[in-house]
Amino acid sequence: MELQGRTALITGGARRLGRRTALALAERNASVVIHYRTSDVAAEEVADEVRRQGGRAWLVQADLASEEEAGSLVERSIALAGPVHLLVNNVSLFDPSTLDTVTLDEVQSNMAVNAWAPFALIRAVAAQGIETAAVNLLDTRIRDYDWNHAAYILSKHVLSVLTRMCALKYAPGMTVNAVAPGLVLPPPGEDDAYLERVCGRLPLRRHGSADDVAAATLFLLSSRFITGQTIYVDGGAHLRGANEWTTS
Ligand SMILES: NC(=O)c1ccc[n+]([C@@H]2O[C@H](COP(=O)([O-])OP(=O)(O)OC[C@H]3O[C@@H](n4cnc5c(N)ncnc54)[C@H](OP(=O)(O)O)[C@@H]3O)[C@@H](O)[C@H]2O)c1
């Protein structure tokens, strides 16, 4: 699908990977609806940057833990920007949890934000009845486990299955694909030194960048013949077990 002239909704577009992807979409002349939860100043900065480059940008605030707010986000985006052709489900909770101590509450909140909300957005975008494309952000560790983020990785597994189910359910009008990043940005509490320390364990012996993730996302959004796929943007990490590179 040609990105120029299309409108994209990107969740969590104010910071980190979401910010880079929002700007990359604008660089390809797509209009962008930037969703944020708490990062209002950062979201406004991204929108200003898009407008400085001659593009169109709008902001929408929502807590995607709320079924109601997730359920109305596409409608609100359409009211602001017109039809939504492209969806990037980028938002994620990433709190530590282990099987020893994880609670039902933690599992449910990760499922709500990381799996249910992306699905609700896909369903609402598909309901417009126009040609659309969605990309879900997964995690290379869905090929294995993340023992230190148990509730998180469970929810990403669910989103992975939903990617394939939605690809079938909403064809031919919509493509639904996924990008599974690996070692790209440092996790909370770590800096770039962490990336340098760990990247030697990856087959390609380097870490990725937000540009690598954005490029894969834009590739999938623009394809009219790829659906239900996952691109691993991870330096080959998925070819080995996650335990080989995630233990610091
Ligand atoms: N970074 C990596 O190297 C990496 C590796 C593997 C997978 N991924 C995946 O790639 C995606 C982006 O990663 P990231 O590290 O850039 O993400 P992040 O910084 O951890 O989170 C992105 C945004 O999610 C939003 N968010 C969290 N809870 C929310 C809620 N209840 N409702 C609405 N928004 C909420 C926050 O928005 P506000 O700031 O506005 O509150 C936050 O800025 C995620 O899906 C992640 O799992 C990333």
The ligand as an ORCA input file, in Angstrom:
! r2SCAN-3c Opt
* xyz 0 1
  N      12.838     -1.386     23.084
  C      13.219     -2.577     22.654
  O      14.427     -2.824     22.450
  C      12.182     -3.654     22.407
  C      12.575     -4.998     22.382
  C      11.618     -5.968     22.168
  C      10.292     -5.617     21.945
  N       9.927     -4.296     21.974
  C       8.518     -3.947     21.750
  O       8.456     -2.789     20.946
  C       7.416     -1.915     21.398
  C       7.977     -0.537     21.725
  O       9.016     -0.681     22.683
  P       9.513      0.556     23.569
  O      10.623      0.040     24.406
  O       9.726      1.739     22.682
  O       8.189      0.796     24.437
  P       8.066      1.486     25.912
  O       8.942      2.665     25.939
  O       8.275      0.438     26.972
  O       6.520      1.867     25.938
  C       5.923      2.598     24.887
  C       4.772      3.397     25.409
  O       3.749      2.565     25.933
  C       2.865      3.455     26.559
  N       2.002      2.750     27.536
  C       2.345      1.941     28.547
  N       1.242      1.538     29.218
  C       0.176      2.120     28.597
  C      -1.234      2.118     28.827
  N      -1.803      1.469     29.854
  N      -2.026      2.828     27.975
  C      -1.493      3.526     26.956
  N      -0.162      3.590     26.704
  C       0.649      2.894     27.522
  C       3.693      4.541     27.211
  O       3.110      5.788     26.809
  P       3.276      7.149     27.701
  O       4.768      7.384     27.770
  O       2.549      8.165     26.910
  O       2.656      6.858     29.040
  C       5.098      4.316     26.582
  O       5.691      5.496     26.117
  C       6.771     -2.614     22.591
  O       5.605     -3.296     22.167
  C       7.832     -3.600     23.060
  O       7.303     -4.732     23.682
  C      10.852     -3.325     22.213
*
